[in-house]
């Protein structure tokens, strides 16, 4: 099975990259763009017979994939 | 004083730190490879700058989980002095040795220039001997140095802001802040004060031939501390 992990900056944490992207989209003529936030998408391939896959994924996010001081995470499990 | 300089794959200021401790300060120094599980007979540890593990995932995230960090944490818990410089500071934050996080510079540029630093906060093994009110001139070289912390007031109250970006006259203002750090913070320490991290590079400013030897004061403070624990 596969886990799709999304890591994004917490609300309120400045994202200068996202701001630059939003400005660039504006310059391309997309005047509706108000803001952009950049995050990470991580695919984790997992053995099919993992017990407590949710618990393990949570630990993976807390211990390495996300820095919870500045980021939040969510994940989907794809069978 | 026996100093261990931790060397991760991608460290690039390890030799500079080694040089300053060994040649400039005349202290016994050794490298500790990231795969080692013990620091040996170390009285102090330096986590040097660089791009450990290519900054994969987040700066410092991979190195924070390398085998040697278990020994560094144990050393720090016993009160051993740890100086975490630049990428070392990012590693120390990722490892939970220090609070907060270092994020992408507000300018989005790799900032490489001299900055001025005010030395504040509680006494630490690396700042104890620096005269009050002395402004240090030390270079920075980083793209991810914008300090973020969920509770700056608490950090300030506990005297854990150790270095702050200031102008040459010592004034705190936006123009003196090279990366958008909260409250112009350039360096912090843990609650006990024995672990100190900063983005600027004192090891690159420890000899006058390099334009400044202000950074030497951090190492001189440490050596004055031999045998004592915070």
Interface residues (C-beta under 8 A of the other chain):
Chain A: X13 X14 X15 X16 X17 X20 X40 X63 X64 X65 X67 X69 X70
Chain B: X57 X58 X61 X65 X93 X94 X99 X100 X101 X103 X104 X105 X106 X107 X108 X146 X148 X149 X150 X180
